[in-house]
Amino acid sequence: MTATVPVPPSPPSVVPSAPGPLPLTGLRVVEFSHMVMGPTCGMVLADLGAEVIKVEPIEGDRTRHLLGAGAGFFPLFNRNKKSIAIDLRHAQGMAVAQKLAASADVVLQNFKPGALAKYGLDYAALKEVNPRLIYVNHTGFLPGPYEHRTALDEVVQMMGGLAYMTGRPGDPLRAGSSVNDIMGGMFGAIGAMAALMQRGITGRGQEIDSALFENNVFLVGQHMLQYAVTGQPAAPMPERISSWGLYDVFSVKDGEQIFLAAVSDAQWVTFCDALGFADLKADPLLATNNDRVRQRATMLPELRQRLASRSAAELSELFERNGLPYAPILRPEQLYDDPHLNATGGLAEITLPDGERAGQTARTTLFPLRMDGQRLGVRLQPPVLGQHTQELLAQLGYAPQEVDALLEASAVR
């Protein structure tokens, strides 16, 4: 009996790539990861042109089937990758994984420290086979007293001061996105690219560690330094002492909200002129930004009263025309209709690989930069589980009958 893996046709990319080869074309990355942090690192390298091979367990990355806030994880962070499903608990599967990892320029993983060592997939084992290997660990904590703790984005936000800064006093609140997971993966990718540059000089690879907790501490470093400089603890953002006099959300006509700001003395003058607030412009107590910061307790209520009858659209047009900072308060789903994102190619269609909408298309956000005047597009759709298993096994030198035997033994899928 010959086991087969159904491979659905791959829809064509809908976003043009930059002309010529992408920066990391020709590099092979093998990714042992799940959830968000490791996959983000792989996505960055994949978007930049690397061949990224996602090694999944036989049952698949569990983010393929998450509900609620996790429903978009897999299709967002796993585009431009190939999928091979391997059972590391199976001797033949473990051998496949070792052979695949040995073929890589970069291996990345985000399991607990030491989890891959029992499979011969840790850096110490792989560098003996490939001294040029770059190996990126994505963990909760860098080596130290906390390194064996189980970490989540929410855990490090709570213990690292970010939830305290985001929430109201006495009500810590995690940020509304997986900020540490995503940035931790980005820092892992930065480390990998720096190590690749160094390898070009020395010929040697190295091991890199990126961690959620240390990433979070980096994010709140500004508030730590605020305390060191002023001697005053930073207040949570809703109660903070703003560095600018006018820098807040205002409730306006019909219950709409809009963020308005004037972060220099020149902008304050422009703001007063545009809105006809000659008395505020002439008030000596509001002459400089620091004066306005000191007067926020009385100035902001006055401004809220004066602006309450204005519509958000009217204020947006006025601030746009005068070059003043402003922002409507939007929900994530409203960004699909954002004229700037649509005009600049910031969204691209992908085919969903899993769930009730498998095979249907949705629009996703692209890596937020341009290279040679082009956005980095979708070259490979988020893969169906095991979509590239047979292709990759053939590349590793497995004969067709060996591939069939591995599939039959459920060592791979």
VEXDOLUM-423543 format. One record per atom (N, C-alpha, C): x, z, y; residue in one letter. Coordinates in steps of 0.05 Angstrom, whole numbers, padded with zeros to 5 digits, always signed. Layout:
residues N
XZYA ...
end
This chain:
residues 413
+00017+00000-00024M +00000+00000+00000M +00018+00000+00025M +00012-00017+00043T +00027-00019+00068T +00012-00007+00091T +00024+00014+00103A +00011+00027+00126A +00016+00011+00151A -00004+00009+00167T -00001-00006+00192T -00009+00011+00216T +00001+00005+00239V -00006+00018+00263V -00020-00001+00281V -00045+00004+00288P -00059-00015+00306P -00046-00014+00334P -00039-00037+00344V -00026-00039+00370V -00044-00056+00388V -00058-00043+00407P -00076-00059+00424P -00059-00076+00443P -00071-00098+00452P -00056-00115+00471P -00051-00100+00497P -00027-00104+00508S -00020-00091+00533S -00030-00107+00556S -00047-00096+00573P -00056-00111+00597P -00033-00118+00615P -00034-00139+00629P -00012-00147+00647P -00010-00127+00670P +00015-00124+00680S +00019-00108+00704S +00004-00120+00727S -00008-00103+00744V -00023-00113+00767V -00009-00109+00793V +00014-00096+00792V +00029-00091+00817V +00056-00105+00815V +00063-00122+00834P +00089-00136+00832P +00112-00117+00834P +00132-00120+00818S +00157-00104+00820S +00175-00116+00841S +00195-00101+00849A +00214-00111+00868A +00229-00134+00856A +00236-00154+00872P +00250-00178+00861P +00277-00169+00849P +00284-00182+00827G +00309-00176+00814G +00306-00151+00797G +00327-00143+00782P +00325-00119+00765P +00322-00094+00781P +00307-00075+00771L +00304-00049+00783L +00329-00033+00779L +00334-00012+00795P +00360+00002+00795P +00369+00013+00768P +00350+00022+00751L +00358+00034+00726L +00353+00015+00702L +00349-00010+00707T +00346-00029+00686T +00370-00028+00667T +00364-00028+00641G +00386-00027+00621G +00392+00001+00611G +00381+00022+00623L +00385+00049+00614L +00363+00057+00595L +00370+00071+00574R +00351+00081+00554R +00348+00111+00558R +00323+00120+00561V +00316+00148+00563V +00298+00155+00540V +00305+00176+00526V +00287+00187+00505V +00276+00213+00514V +00250+00215+00514E +00236+00238+00526E +00221+00254+00505E +00230+00279+00501F +00216+00298+00484F +00202+00317+00503F +00177+00311+00510S +00164+00327+00530S +00134+00326+00527S +00121+00344+00542H +00092+00346+00542H +00084+00357+00569H +00058+00359+00574M +00047+00370+00598M +00056+00353+00623M +00069+00366+00643V +00073+00352+00668V +00103+00350+00676V +00118+00372+00673M +00145+00373+00684M +00163+00352+00672M +00167+00352+00646G +00183+00332+00632G +00173+00304+00636G +00147+00300+00632P +00136+00273+00637P +00140+00262+00665P +00140+00280+00685T +00146+00271+00712T +00174+00260+00715T +00193+00274+00703C +00221+00265+00703C +00222+00237+00690C +00210+00234+00667G +00210+00209+00653G +00196+00187+00669G +00174+00194+00683M +00160+00174+00699M +00177+00164+00722M +00192+00182+00735V +00209+00174+00757V +00230+00154+00747V +00243+00161+00725L +00264+00143+00714L +00252+00117+00705L +00227+00118+00693A +00214+00094+00684A +00206+00076+00707A +00195+00088+00728D +00187+00072+00751D +00211+00058+00764D +00234+00070+00762L +00259+00059+00773L +00272+00039+00754L +00259+00033+00731G +00268+00011+00714G +00279+00019+00687G +00283+00044+00681A +00294+00052+00656A +00274+00047+00633A +00284+00042+00609E +00267+00041+00585E +00263+00070+00577E +00239+00080+00580V +00234+00108+00573V +00217+00109+00548V +00227+00122+00528I +00213+00124+00502I +00203+00153+00499I +00176+00155+00499K +00164+00181+00496K +00160+00187+00467K +00173+00209+00458V +00170+00218+00430V +00147+00238+00429V +00126+00230+00415E +00103+00248+00412E +00101+00259+00384E +00088+00282+00381P +00082+00292+00355P +00061+00273+00342P +00058+00275+00315I +00040+00257+00301I +00012+00258+00312I +00004+00281+00321E -00024+00284+00332E -00025+00276+00361E -00002+00270+00374G -00002+00261+00401G +00002+00283+00422G +00011+00275+00445D +00014+00294+00467D -00014+00305+00473D -00016+00332+00474R -00042+00344+00478R -00055+00338+00505R -00038+00329+00524T -00050+00322+00550T -00067+00296+00548T -00065+00282+00526R -00083+00258+00523R -00112+00266+00523R -00118+00291+00516H -00146+00298+00511H -00155+00323+00528H -00140+00330+00549L -00147+00352+00565L -00172+00346+00582L -00187+00367+00588L -00211+00364+00605L -00205+00375+00633L -00224+00373+00650G -00222+00385+00677G -00198+00376+00693G -00183+00395+00704A -00161+00389+00722A -00138+00374+00708A -00138+00375+00681G -00116+00362+00666G -00124+00334+00656G -00148+00325+00663A -00157+00299+00651A -00140+00275+00660A -00127+00278+00683G -00111+00255+00693G -00081+00257+00687G -00073+00279+00673F -00044+00283+00669F -00031+00260+00653F -00042+00253+00630F -00028+00234+00613F -00027+00206+00627F -00049+00195+00636P -00046+00168+00648P -00030+00167+00674P -00028+00189+00688L -00012+00189+00713L +00018+00190+00707L +00026+00209+00689F +00054+00215+00686F +00067+00199+00663F +00053+00181+00649N +00064+00168+00626N +00062+00137+00627N +00058+00127+00651R +00060+00098+00654R +00089+00088+00651R +00092+00063+00646N +00118+00050+00644N +00135+00062+00622N +00122+00074+00601K +00136+00086+00579K +00127+00073+00553K +00144+00075+00532K +00137+00068+00505K +00132+00093+00489K +00114+00091+00470S +00107+00114+00453S +00114+00110+00424S +00128+00130+00413I +00133+00132+00385I +00125+00160+00376I +00110+00161+00354A +00101+00187+00344A +00118+00194+00319A +00130+00218+00320I +00148+00227+00299I +00141+00255+00291I +00141+00260+00265D +00137+00287+00255D +00165+00300+00251D +00173+00317+00270L +00200+00329+00268L +00203+00348+00245L +00180+00357+00234R +00181+00376+00211R +00187+00361+00185R +00185+00335+00185H +00190+00318+00162H +00219+00309+00163H +00234+00312+00141A +00262+00306+00141A +00268+00277+00150A +00252+00258+00141Q +00255+00231+00149Q +00249+00227+00178Q +00228+00241+00188G +00221+00239+00216G +00243+00250+00233G +00254+00273+00225M +00276+00285+00241M +00300+00266+00242M +00306+00252+00220A +00328+00233+00220A +00323+00210+00240A +00298+00201+00241V +00291+00180+00260V +00295+00190+00289V +00286+00214+00295A +00289+00225+00322A +00318+00228+00329A +00335+00237+00311Q +00363+00240+00316Q +00376+00213+00322Q +00369+00193+00306K +00380+00166+00310K +00371+00154+00337K +00346+00159+00344L +00335+00149+00369L +00350+00163+00393L +00353+00190+00391A +00366+00205+00413A +00395+00196+00416A +00408+00190+00393A +00436+00182+00395A +00439+00155+00409A +00418+00139+00410S +00419+00113+00423S +00415+00114+00453S +00409+00138+00463A +00400+00141+00491A +00423+00145+00510A +00418+00137+00535D +00435+00145+00558D +00427+00173+00568D +00401+00178+00568V +00390+00203+00577V +00370+00213+00557V +00372+00239+00550V +00351+00253+00535V +00340+00274+00553V +00314+00276+00554L +00302+00298+00570L +00281+00312+00553L +00279+00338+00558Q +00260+00354+00543Q +00250+00377+00560Q +00226+00388+00553N +00215+00411+00568N +00202+00431+00549N +00216+00437+00527F +00207+00458+00509F +00223+00484+00514F +00215+00505+00501K +00229+00530+00505K +00258+00528+00497K +00276+00544+00510P +00304+00543+00504P +00309+00545+00473P +00324+00527+00463G +00331+00528+00434G +00311+00515+00416G +00288+00507+00426A +00267+00497+00408A +00276+00472+00393A +00292+00455+00405L +00300+00430+00392L +00325+00432+00375L +00339+00455+00377A +00364+00458+00363A +00360+00457+00333A +00338+00468+00323K +00333+00468+00294K +00328+00440+00283K +00324+00421+00300Y +00321+00393+00292Y +00346+00376+00297Y +00367+00389+00306G +00391+00374+00313G +00388+00357+00337G +00370+00365+00356L +00364+00349+00379L +00372+00363+00405L +00388+00384+00403D +00398+00398+00427D +00423+00384+00437D +00432+00391+00461Y +00455+00377+00473Y +00480+00381+00456Y +00484+00405+00446A +00509+00411+00431A +00511+00392+00407A +00490+00387+00393A +00491+00369+00370A +00493+00340+00378A +00478+00331+00398L +00477+00303+00405L +00503+00294+00419L +00516+00312+00434K +00540+00303+00448K +00563+00297+00429K +00561+00309+00405E +00582+00303+00385E +00580+00275+00376E +00556+00264+00376V +00551+00236+00368V +00555+00217+00392V +00547+00227+00415N +00548+00210+00439N +00558+00226+00463N +00585+00227+00467P +00596+00243+00489P +00587+00234+00517P +00576+00210+00519R +00567+00199+00545R +00538+00207+00552R +00526+00222+00534L +00497+00229+00537L +00493+00248+00561L +00472+00241+00577I +00461+00259+00597I +00437+00273+00585I +00436+00299+00586Y +00415+00314+00573Y +00402+00333+00594Y +00376+00329+00598V +00362+00344+00619V +00342+00363+00607V +00346+00389+00612N +00328+00410+00603N +00309+00416+00626N +00283+00417+00620H +00263+00426+00639H +00251+00452+00628H +00256+00474+00642T +00249+00500+00631T +00234+00516+00652T +00226+00540+00644G +00212+00558+00663G +00232+00571+00682G +00255+00579+00671F +00275+00594+00686F +00303+00584+00679F +00321+00584+00698L +00349+00578+00691L +00360+00602+00674L +00382+00598+00660P +00392+00619+00643P +00396+00645+00658P +00386+00667+00647G +00386+00693+00659G +00366+00711+00647G +00360+00734+00660P +00341+00753+00648P +00314+00743+00641P +00304+00722+00656Y +00277+00712+00651Y +00276+00688+00632Y +00298+00678+00623E +00298+00651+00611E +00281+00648+00586E +00274+00670+00573H +00257+00667+00549H +00228+00673+00554H +00221+00678+00579R +00193+00681+00586R +00178+00655+00584R +00152+00657+00578T +00135+00633+00579T +00126+00628+00607T +00132+00605+00618A +00126+00599+00646A +00105+00577+00648A +00088+00579+00668L +00070+00558+00676L +00073+00555+00706L +00063+00533+00717D +00064+00529+00746D +00051+00553+00760D +00028+00562+00749E +00014+00584+00762E +00030+00610+00760E +00044+00614+00737V +00060+00639+00734V +00081+00640+00756V +00096+00619+00759V +00118+00620+00779V +00108+00620+00807V +00085+00608+00812Q +00073+00609+00839Q +00066+00638+00846Q +00056+00653+00826M +00048+00681+00831M +00073+00698+00835M +00093+00695+00818M +00116+00713+00819M +00137+00703+00840M +00133+00678+00849G +00153+00667+00868G +00144+00666+00896G +00122+00679+00903G +00114+00681+00931G +00097+00658+00942G +00094+00636+00927L +00078+00614+00937L +00049+00619+00938L +00038+00632+00916A +00010+00638+00916A +00003+00658+00938A +00021+00677+00943Y +00017+00696+00965Y +00015+00682+00992Y +00033+00662+00996M +00033+00648+01021M +00009+00629+01024M -00002+00618+01002T -00024+00599+01003T -00050+00613+01008T -00054+00636+00995G -00080+00650+00996G -00084+00666+01021G -00108+00677+01023R -00114+00696+01044R -00102+00723+01037R -00098+00741+01056P -00087+00768+01050P -00103+00781+01028P -00089+00790+01007G -00103+00804+00985G -00115+00785+00965G -00112+00759+00969D -00125+00739+00952D -00106+00716+00946D -00085+00722+00929P -00066+00701+00924P -00079+00676+00911P -00070+00653+00918L -00083+00628+00910L -00061+00607+00904L -00062+00596+00879R -00043+00575+00873R -00048+00551+00890R -00027+00535+00895A -00030+00510+00909A -00048+00491+00893A -00061+00473+00906G -00081+00456+00894G -00070+00433+00878G -00045+00434+00871S -00033+00413+00854S -00011+00426+00838S -00001+00412+00817S +00020+00423+00800S +00047+00419+00814S +00050+00432+00837V +00073+00426+00854V +00100+00432+00841V +00102+00454+00826N +00128+00461+00814N +00134+00443+00790N +00113+00438+00774D +00117+00419+00751D +00127+00392+00761D +00113+00382+00781I +00120+00355+00791I +00147+00355+00805I +00152+00374+00822M +00178+00374+00836M +00201+00382+00817M +00195+00399+00797G +00216+00405+00777G +00224+00381+00762G +00204+00364+00755G +00211+00338+00742G +00227+00320+00760G +00220+00320+00785M +00235+00303+00804M +00264+00313+00807M +00267+00339+00808F +00295+00349+00810F +00310+00343+00784F +00297+00343+00761G +00310+00335+00737G +00319+00307+00738G +00302+00289+00749A +00310+00261+00752A +00333+00258+00772A +00333+00273+00793I +00355+00272+00812I +00381+00280+00799I +00379+00302+00783G +00403+00310+00768G +00413+00289+00749G +00394+00276+00735A +00401+00256+00715A +00415+00232+00729A +00405+00224+00752M +00417+00201+00766M +00444+00208+00777M +00447+00233+00787A +00474+00242+00796A +00494+00242+00773A +00485+00252+00750A +00502+00254+00727A +00510+00226+00717A +00491+00207+00719L +00497+00179+00711L +00519+00167+00730L +00517+00173+00755M +00538+00164+00774M +00565+00177+00767M +00565+00202+00761Q +00590+00216+00754Q +00601+00205+00727Q +00583+00199+00709R +00592+00187+00683R +00606+00161+00687R +00597+00146+00707G +00610+00120+00713G +00639+00124+00722G +00646+00148+00732I +00673+00154+00740I +00689+00167+00718I +00677+00187+00704T +00692+00203+00684T +00688+00192+00656T +00666+00178+00651G +00660+00169+00624G +00647+00190+00607G +00642+00213+00618R +00630+00235+00602R +00602+00242+00612R +00585+00250+00594G +00559+00260+00600G +00559+00290+00607G +00536+00301+00610Q +00534+00330+00616Q +00505+00339+00612Q +00502+00365+00612E +00475+00377+00609E +00466+00387+00636E +00440+00383+00641I +00428+00390+00667I +00404+00408+00661I +00400+00428+00678D +00378+00446+00676D +00361+00446+00702D +00335+00441+00699S +00317+00443+00721S +00295+00463+00713S +00287+00481+00732A +00270+00503+00724A +00247+00507+00744A +00224+00514+00734L +00200+00519+00750L +00205+00541+00771L +00215+00564+00762F +00217+00587+00780F +00236+00581+00803F +00260+00570+00796E +00279+00564+00817E +00269+00542+00836E +00253+00523+00825N +00240+00504+00842N +00222+00517+00862N +00205+00536+00852N +00186+00550+00869N +00201+00566+00891N +00223+00579+00883V +00238+00595+00903V +00250+00576+00924V +00258+00552+00916F +00267+00533+00936F +00245+00526+00956F +00220+00524+00946L +00198+00517+00963L +00192+00539+00983L +00195+00564+00975V +00188+00586+00994V +00213+00596+01009V +00236+00582+01005G +00260+00590+01019G +00257+00592+01049G +00240+00575+01061Q +00236+00577+01090Q +00224+00603+01098Q +00206+00614+01081H +00194+00640+01088H +00213+00663+01083H +00231+00660+01063M +00252+00681+01059M +00270+00682+01083M +00279+00658+01092L +00296+00657+01115L +00282+00666+01141L +00256+00662+01142Q +00241+00672+01165Q +00244+00702+01167Q +00242+00716+01144Y +00245+00745+01143Y +00273+00753+01150Y +00293+00738+01139A +00321+00745+01144A +00328+00742+01174A +00316+00721+01187V +00322+00716+01215V +00307+00735+01234V +00282+00740+01228T +00265+00755+01247T +00262+00784+01239T +00267+00791+01214G +00262+00818+01205G +00232+00824+01200G +00215+00804+01202Q +00187+00807+01198Q +00178+00791+01173Q +00164+00804+01154P +00155+00789+01131P +00136+00766+01139P +00139+00744+01125A +00121+00721+01130A +00092+00728+01122A +00073+00722+01139A +00045+00727+01132A +00034+00704+01116A +00014+00708+01099P +00002+00686+01085P -00007+00664+01105P -00008+00640+01096M -00013+00617+01114M -00038+00620+01131M -00060+00630+01120P -00084+00633+01137P -00080+00654+01159P -00061+00672+01156E -00056+00692+01177E -00029+00689+01191E -00016+00667+01186R +00011+00664+01196R +00012+00663+01227R +00035+00669+01237I +00040+00664+01266I +00051+00636+01268I +00035+00618+01277S +00043+00590+01278S +00066+00586+01297S +00082+00566+01292S +00104+00559+01310S +00094+00543+01334S +00069+00533+01332W +00058+00516+01353W +00032+00527+01362W +00027+00524+01388G +00003+00535+01400G -00022+00522+01390G -00023+00495+01390L -00046+00480+01380L -00038+00467+01354L -00049+00478+01332Y -00041+00470+01305Y -00060+00482+01286Y -00085+00470+01284D -00106+00485+01269D -00128+00465+01261D -00145+00476+01243V -00169+00461+01235V -00192+00470+01252V -00208+00451+01262F -00230+00456+01280F -00256+00446+01267F -00277+00463+01268S -00304+00455+01260S -00317+00442+01284S -00327+00418+01280V -00338+00403+01303V -00367+00394+01297V -00376+00374+01310K -00404+00366+01309K -00413+00360+01280K -00438+00367+01274D -00450+00362+01248D -00435+00375+01224D -00420+00397+01231G -00407+00412+01210G -00382+00399+01199G -00373+00377+01211E -00348+00364+01202E -00324+00381+01211E -00301+00376+01197Q -00277+00390+01204Q -00254+00370+01208Q -00236+00377+01225I -00213+00360+01232I -00189+00377+01240I -00166+00369+01231F -00141+00383+01239F -00131+00369+01265F -00124+00386+01285L -00114+00376+01310L -00088+00391+01317L -00069+00377+01330A -00044+00390+01337A -00032+00379+01362A -00016+00395+01376A +00001+00387+01397A +00026+00404+01395A +00048+00391+01386V +00071+00407+01378V +00094+00405+01398V +00088+00395+01421S +00108+00395+01443S +00094+00399+01469S +00109+00405+01490D +00096+00408+01516D +00085+00382+01526D +00099+00360+01520A +00089+00334+01528A +00062+00327+01514A +00060+00334+01488Q +00035+00329+01474Q +00013+00347+01485Q +00019+00371+01493W -00001+00388+01505W -00013+00376+01531W +00005+00365+01547V -00004+00352+01572V -00022+00328+01565V -00013+00312+01545T -00029+00289+01537T -00057+00298+01527T -00057+00319+01510F -00082+00330+01499F -00101+00338+01522F -00091+00353+01541C -00108+00362+01564C -00118+00339+01580C -00101+00319+01585D -00109+00296+01601D -00131+00280+01586D -00127+00276+01559A -00145+00260+01544A -00173+00272+01542A -00174+00299+01542L -00199+00312+01538L -00211+00323+01565L -00196+00319+01586G -00206+00328+01612G -00204+00358+01616G -00184+00370+01604F -00180+00399+01606F -00159+00405+01628F -00165+00397+01653A -00146+00401+01674A -00140+00430+01679A -00159+00448+01675D -00155+00476+01680D -00135+00488+01660D -00137+00479+01635L -00118+00489+01615L -00090+00478+01621L -00088+00453+01629K -00062+00441+01636K -00049+00457+01659K -00065+00467+01678A -00054+00480+01701A -00049+00510+01697A -00059+00521+01675D -00057+00550+01670D -00028+00558+01664D -00016+00575+01681P +00012+00583+01677P +00016+00598+01651P -00005+00610+01640L -00002+00625+01615L +00000+00606+01591L -00005+00580+01596L -00004+00560+01574L +00017+00539+01580L +00036+00545+01597A +00055+00525+01607A +00073+00514+01585A +00083+00532+01567T +00102+00523+01547T +00090+00528+01519T +00102+00516+01499N +00092+00520+01472N +00093+00550+01464N +00115+00563+01470N +00117+00592+01463N +00096+00608+01478N +00090+00600+01503D +00068+00613+01518D +00042+00610+01503D +00037+00585+01494R +00012+00580+01480R +00010+00594+01453R +00033+00597+01440V +00033+00613+01415V +00025+00642+01421V +00035+00653+01442R +00028+00680+01450R -00002+00683+01457R -00014+00661+01467Q -00041+00662+01476Q -00061+00651+01455Q -00052+00646+01430R -00070+00634+01410R -00095+00650+01406R -00094+00676+01407A -00117+00693+01402A -00140+00688+01421A -00133+00680+01446T -00154+00674+01466T -00157+00643+01469T -00135+00628+01466M -00136+00600+01471M -00153+00585+01450M -00149+00592+01424L -00162+00577+01403L -00193+00581+01404L -00203+00605+01408P -00233+00607+01410P -00244+00590+01433P -00229+00589+01455E -00238+00573+01478E -00238+00543+01470E -00217+00534+01456L -00216+00506+01448L -00238+00500+01427L -00243+00519+01409R -00264+00514+01389R -00291+00510+01402R -00297+00526+01423Q -00322+00524+01437Q -00324+00496+01451Q -00302+00488+01464R -00302+00463+01479R -00304+00439+01460R -00293+00441+01436L -00292+00417+01419L -00316+00416+01399L -00332+00437+01398A -00354+00439+01378A -00374+00416+01381A -00378+00405+01405S -00398+00385+01408S -00387+00356+01404S -00361+00354+01399R -00349+00328+01395R -00350+00321+01365R -00353+00296+01359S -00353+00288+01331S -00325+00284+01321S -00321+00286+01295A -00295+00281+01283A -00285+00253+01288A -00304+00234+01288A -00296+00206+01293A -00287+00202+01321A -00301+00215+01340E -00293+00213+01368E -00265+00225+01373E -00261+00248+01361L -00235+00261+01365L -00213+00245+01351L -00219+00234+01328S -00199+00217+01314S -00190+00193+01331S -00210+00180+01342E -00204+00156+01359E -00188+00164+01383E -00195+00187+01395L -00181+00196+01419L -00152+00203+01413L -00148+00218+01392F -00121+00227+01384F -00105+00203+01375F -00117+00184+01361E -00103+00160+01352E -00093+00144+01377E -00111+00141+01396R -00105+00125+01420R -00083+00137+01436R -00081+00164+01436N -00061+00178+01452N -00036+00187+01436N -00034+00179+01411G -00011+00185+01395G -00007+00214+01389G -00030+00228+01386L -00029+00257+01380L -00033+00262+01350L -00022+00283+01339P -00026+00288+01310P -00054+00297+01304P -00066+00286+01284Y -00093+00294+01275Y -00097+00286+01246Y -00116+00297+01234A -00122+00289+01206A -00151+00297+01199A -00166+00278+01188P -00192+00286+01177P -00187+00302+01152P -00206+00319+01144I -00204+00336+01120I -00217+00321+01097I -00201+00309+01080L -00211+00292+01058L -00209+00306+01031L -00226+00297+01013R -00224+00305+00985R -00208+00284+00970R -00195+00292+00947P -00179+00273+00933P -00193+00247+00926P -00218+00248+00917E -00232+00223+00909E -00236+00204+00933E -00236+00215+00957Q -00240+00198+00980Q -00216+00180+00986Q -00193+00187+00975L -00168+00172+00980L -00170+00144+00967L -00187+00141+00947Y -00190+00114+00936Y -00200+00094+00957Y -00213+00103+00978D -00223+00085+00999D -00205+00086+01024D -00182+00099+01022D -00164+00101+01045D -00154+00074+01053D -00158+00065+01077P -00150+00038+01085P -00120+00034+01084P -00104+00054+01090H -00075+00051+01090H -00065+00048+01061H -00074+00065+01043L -00066+00063+01015L -00073+00036+01004L -00097+00026+01010N -00105+00000+00999N -00090-00023+01012N -00084-00021+01037A -00070-00042+01051A -00041-00044+01043A -00029-00022+01036T +00000-00021+01030T +00007-00021+01001T -00013-00025+00983G -00008-00026+00955G +00000+00000+00943G -00012+00022+00954G -00005+00049+00944G -00020+00056+00919G -00039+00040+00910L -00054+00045+00886L -00052+00021+00867L -00051+00027+00841A -00049+00005+00822A -00068+00010+00799A -00079-00011+00787E -00096-00007+00764E -00080-00002+00739E -00090+00016+00722I -00079+00021+00696I -00102+00020+00676I -00095+00016+00651T -00115+00018+00629T -00113+00045+00616T -00135+00059+00615L -00135+00086+00603L -00131+00084+00573L -00113+00100+00562P -00107+00098+00533P -00124+00115+00515P -00137+00136+00526D -00150+00156+00509D -00177+00164+00521D -00192+00179+00505G -00217+00190+00514G -00240+00171+00514G -00262+00180+00526E -00287+00164+00526E -00283+00138+00542E -00265+00137+00561R -00261+00113+00577R -00237+00097+00567R -00227+00102+00543A -00204+00087+00533A -00210+00057+00534A -00190+00042+00544G -00193+00013+00547G -00204+00004+00574G -00215+00023+00589Q -00225+00017+00616Q -00203+00021+00636Q -00207+00010+00660T -00186+00012+00680T -00193+00034+00701T -00172+00044+00713A -00174+00063+00735A -00150+00058+00753A -00153+00067+00778R -00131+00064+00797R -00114+00089+00798R -00088+00086+00799T -00070+00109+00799T -00051+00106+00823T -00039+00129+00831T -00020+00129+00853T +00007+00120+00844T +00022+00107+00861L +00049+00097+00854L +00070+00116+00866L +00094+00112+00856F +00117+00127+00866F +00119+00122+00896F +00122+00144+00912P +00119+00141+00941P +00143+00130+00956P +00154+00107+00948L +00175+00095+00963L +00174+00064+00958L +00188+00050+00976R +00192+00021+00972R +00221+00016+00967R +00226-00005+00951M +00254-00014+00948M +00254-00044+00952M +00272-00053+00970D +00273-00081+00977D +00246-00092+00986D +00232-00075+01000G +00206-00083+01012G +00183-00082+00993G +00187-00073+00968Q +00165-00073+00948Q +00160-00045+00937Q +00135-00040+00930R +00128-00016+00916R +00137-00019+00887R +00143+00004+00873L +00150+00003+00845L +00125+00003+00829L +00120-00018+00815G +00094-00022+00802G +00091-00013+00774G +00070-00020+00761V +00064-00013+00733V +00073-00037+00716V +00095-00032+00701R +00105-00053+00683R +00093-00050+00655R +00089-00024+00647L +00077-00018+00621L +00054+00001+00625L +00032-00005+00613Q +00008+00013+00615Q +00014+00040+00601Q +00001+00062+00609P +00003+00086+00593P -00002+00080+00564P +00017+00087+00546P +00015+00077+00519P -00006+00091+00501P -00017+00076+00483V -00033+00087+00461V -00013+00101+00443V -00021+00123+00430L -00004+00139+00413L +00009+00121+00392L +00036+00121+00391G +00051+00106+00371G +00051+00076+00375G +00044+00067+00399Q +00041+00039+00404Q +00066+00023+00399Q +00090+00036+00403H +00115+00021+00401H +00132+00031+00377H +00119+00046+00359T +00134+00057+00337T +00149+00035+00320T +00134+00015+00312Q +00147-00005+00294Q +00168-00021+00309Q +00163-00027+00334E +00183-00042+00350E +00209-00026+00353E +00206+00000+00358L +00230+00017+00362L +00245+00022+00336L +00230+00026+00315L +00244+00029+00289L +00260+00004+00281L +00249-00019+00287A +00263-00044+00281A +00289-00045+00298A +00287-00037+00323Q +00311-00037+00341Q +00332-00018+00330Q +00324+00004+00318L +00343+00023+00307L +00355+00014+00280L +00346-00009+00270G +00358-00020+00246G +00343-00015+00221G +00318-00004+00223Y +00302+00001+00199Y +00290-00026+00189Y +00294-00031+00164A +00282-00055+00152A +00252-00052+00149A +00237-00074+00147P +00208-00072+00146P +00198-00053+00124P +00211-00054+00101Q +00202-00037+00079Q +00208-00007+00085Q +00229-00002+00100E +00235+00025+00107E +00215+00035+00128E +00207+00018+00146V +00186+00025+00165V +00160+00032+00151V +00153+00015+00132D +00129+00020+00116D +00130+00046+00102D +00153+00053+00091A +00156+00078+00076A +00153+00102+00095A +00165+00100+00119L +00162+00122+00138L +00133+00125+00147L +00119+00104+00151L +00091+00105+00158L +00074+00117+00135L +00080+00108+00111E +00066+00117+00088E +00069+00147+00083E +00093+00157+00089A +00099+00185+00086A +00090+00202+00110A +00078+00189+00130S +00069+00203+00154S +00092+00216+00169S +00116+00206+00165A +00139+00216+00180A +00138+00206+00209A +00126+00182+00212V +00121+00171+00238V +00093+00160+00238V +00085+00152+00262R +00058+00140+00265R +00059+00118+00285R 
end
